[in-house]
Amino acid sequence: MQVSAFSAKCPYEIGDKIQVIKEVNAGGRKQYMTEPATITDIACTHYLKNGEVLFTYELDGSGTYIPFVTAQEAGLSR
């Protein structure tokens, strides 16, 4: 078994309120809207092979963990 240690700082805390961008279909056209969500859990995964640390977040107690990307990273801002 390999032993590893890492140090990472999460930019969010449990209980933080955020705005989530959702894609909606309006008459066959893609449109986007925002809705509020609360971070209810945070998971941290450390990849040994490349040393990457990934944070994923549970929103509103959904049981599903997702990574965050900014609107700019998703290509939604100009």
C-alpha positions as CSV (number, residue, x, y, z in Angstrom):
1,M,0.0,0.0,0.0
2,Q,1.2,3.4,-0.9
3,V,1.2,6.3,1.6
4,S,0.5,9.8,0.5
5,A,-0.1,13.2,2.1
6,F,-1.4,16.4,0.6
7,S,-2.5,19.8,1.5
8,A,-5.5,21.5,-0.2
9,K,-7.8,24.4,0.6
10,C,-11.4,24.2,-0.6
11,P,-12.7,27.6,-1.8
12,Y,-16.2,26.8,-0.3
13,E,-17.6,25.7,3.0
14,I,-20.6,23.6,3.9
15,G,-23.6,25.9,4.2
16,D,-22.4,28.4,1.5
17,K,-25.1,29.6,-0.8
18,I,-24.3,29.7,-4.5
19,Q,-26.0,30.4,-7.8
20,V,-26.2,27.4,-10.2
21,I,-26.5,27.9,-13.9
22,K,-29.1,25.6,-15.4
23,E,-29.8,24.9,-19.1
24,V,-33.4,25.1,-20.1
25,N,-35.0,24.4,-23.5
26,A,-37.2,27.3,-24.6
27,G,-39.0,26.6,-27.8
28,G,-36.1,24.6,-29.2
29,R,-33.5,27.1,-28.2
30,K,-30.9,26.7,-25.4
31,Q,-31.3,29.3,-22.7
32,Y,-29.7,29.5,-19.3
33,M,-31.1,30.5,-15.9
34,T,-29.7,30.6,-12.4
35,E,-31.1,29.2,-9.3
36,P,-29.9,29.3,-5.7
37,A,-28.4,26.2,-4.0
38,T,-26.8,25.4,-0.7
39,I,-23.6,23.3,-0.3
40,T,-24.5,20.4,2.0
41,D,-21.4,18.3,1.7
42,I,-17.9,18.4,0.2
43,A,-15.7,15.5,-1.0
44,C,-12.0,15.7,-1.7
45,T,-10.3,13.2,-4.0
46,H,-6.5,13.0,-4.2
47,Y,-5.1,11.3,-7.3
48,L,-1.8,9.6,-6.4
49,K,-0.6,9.2,-10.0
50,N,-0.6,12.8,-11.0
51,G,-1.0,14.5,-7.6
52,E,-4.3,16.2,-8.6
53,V,-6.8,17.2,-5.9
54,L,-10.5,17.4,-7.0
55,F,-13.3,18.8,-4.9
56,T,-16.9,17.7,-5.6
57,Y,-19.9,19.2,-3.9
58,E,-23.4,17.9,-2.8
59,L,-26.1,20.5,-3.3
60,D,-29.3,20.7,-1.3
61,G,-28.9,17.2,0.2
62,S,-29.3,15.6,-3.3
63,G,-26.9,12.7,-2.6
64,T,-25.1,13.5,-5.9
65,Y,-21.6,15.0,-5.9
66,I,-20.5,17.3,-8.8
67,P,-17.5,19.3,-9.6
68,F,-17.9,23.1,-10.1
69,V,-16.9,24.9,-13.2
70,T,-17.2,28.7,-13.6
71,A,-19.5,30.1,-16.3
72,Q,-16.3,31.2,-18.1
73,E,-14.9,27.7,-18.0
74,A,-18.2,26.3,-19.4
75,G,-18.0,28.9,-22.3
76,L,-21.1,30.8,-21.1
77,S,-19.6,34.2,-20.4
78,R,-18.0,36.6,-22.8
